[in-house]
Amino acid sequence: MAPDPTGPGGAADGYAERLSLPWWLWLAGIAAGGLFAAELWMGADGVRAWLPFVVIPPLVLGTLWWLGRIRVAVTDGELRVDDARLPVRFVADAIALDAAGRREVLGVGADPLAFVVQRPWVPGAVQVVLDDPDDPTPFWVVSSRDPVRLAEAILSARDA
């Protein structure tokens, strides 16, 4: 799903996107689930003939849906990532990261106190540096398909 420049509230400075899976991961997951069900069946009769084909496909579809459920939004003065909410008044800076930048921020020298919502099928991310003396979290790293627009939305919401 493409990022929504108006956000869920319709504000011009809002931003919303869902970190859904690409079509090829759905296809690969369904194929793997079908293969797994066929492996469990292996020509057996009785319950083993139909049970894998009734149980495995819904489990695979549910898992694929669950993996792509995360929503990222900037609205009502908050950065919302799934259930987490960050008031933008505590944002010191928002830095758009490409794949190499994300790898560097989340690599060997990563801060263990950072809040990270990372999806490997989404190449970009935004590092949100915090300015809250009461919070031990130094920054957030959030996957985004359009990290430049997300960073701009966070900064414009903070400055508004």
Salt bridges, closest charged atoms under 4 A:
ASP76 OD2 - ARG80 NH2 3.58
GLU78 OE1 - ARG80 NE 3.03
GLU78 OE1 - ARG85 NH1 3.32
ASP82 OD2 - ARG69 NH2 3.43
ASP146 OD2 - ARG149 NH1 3.30
ASP159 OD1 - ARG158 NE 3.06
